[in-house]
Amino acid sequence: DAGVIQSPRHEVTEMGQEVTLRCKPISGHNSLFWYRQTMMRGLELLIYFNNNVPIDDSGMPEDRFSAKMPNASFSTLKIQPSEPRDSAVYFCASSPREAGVWTGELFFGEGSRLTVL
Amino acid sequence: KQEVTQIPAALSVPEGENLVLNCSFTDSAIYNLQWFRQDPGKGLTSLLLIQSSQREQTSGRLNASLDKSSGRSTLYIAASQPGDSATYLCAVGPGADGLTFGKGTHLIIQP
């Protein structure tokens, strides 16, 4: 299996521009998570999906952030408009369920490093 | 709200030493605990997953223990090697908000 695939790996943009980050989870995994990592705050959960349905988006910092999962093999995280304080590494992770129960084991992508100037 | 603390934040030891990384959590009602490794500029790689009913897990030179009642876990690395240099993160869950991560221990193994 190719693992969780994220794109782009690096993105540099100017304040006010729209940013779209993409994620392809591991095939067969039912849960998908978006995390943000910064030096100051560590890893923070932004939103997660079960069977393509958003379950908890309380970690999304502002209305400028939105996430979608139109099907089981694709998710996007969008920031519009972007601000310098959004600069961070954004990780996507997926997780399997066994007999309908979430195992809690996460498999991470390589991350998308975002720099907003 | 669950909080996870990792001590020490950074550690530098000579090659060949055995070492222990510590993780503590405030809410003992966890489903499992997972240790990850993160190399610079890379994603997180799962090392060991301990279910709440288990006391420890082993993989090669790594051994992780779990004491739910005291809210503690340790990651033991035997005969450390320079290739073990990385940041090690502990995460507990899943809860209503998924896994909760500590801020990690940055480990350097001196050749």
Boltz contact constraints between the chains, C-beta under 6 A:
constraints:
  - contact:
      token1: [A, 33]
      token2: [B, 98]
      max_distance: 6.0
  - contact:
      token1: [A, 42]
      token2: [B, 101]
      max_distance: 6.0
  - contact:
      token1: [A, 42]
      token2: [B, 103]
      max_distance: 6.0
  - contact:
      token1: [A, 43]
      token2: [B, 101]
      max_distance: 6.0
  - contact:
      token1: [A, 45]
      token2: [B, 97]
      max_distance: 6.0
  - contact:
      token1: [A, 45]
      token2: [B, 98]
      max_distance: 6.0
  - contact:
      token1: [A, 48]
      token2: [B, 98]
      max_distance: 6.0
  - contact:
      token1: [A, 56]
      token2: [B, 97]
      max_distance: 6.0
  - contact:
      token1: [A, 102]
      token2: [B, 94]
      max_distance: 6.0
  - contact:
      token1: [A, 104]
      token2: [B, 31]
      max_distance: 6.0
  - contact:
      token1: [A, 104]
      token2: [B, 32]
      max_distance: 6.0
  - contact:
      token1: [A, 104]
      token2: [B, 93]
      max_distance: 6.0
  - contact:
      token1: [A, 104]
      token2: [B, 94]
      max_distance: 6.0
  - contact:
      token1: [A, 105]
      token2: [B, 49]
      max_distance: 6.0
  - contact:
      token1: [A, 108]
      token2: [B, 43]
      max_distance: 6.0
  - contact:
      token1: [A, 108]
      token2: [B, 44]
      max_distance: 6.0
  - contact:
      token1: [A, 109]
      token2: [B, 43]
      max_distance: 6.0
  - contact:
      token1: [A, 110]
      token2: [B, 43]
      max_distance: 6.0
  - contact:
      token1: [A, 111]
      token2: [B, 43]
      max_distance: 6.0
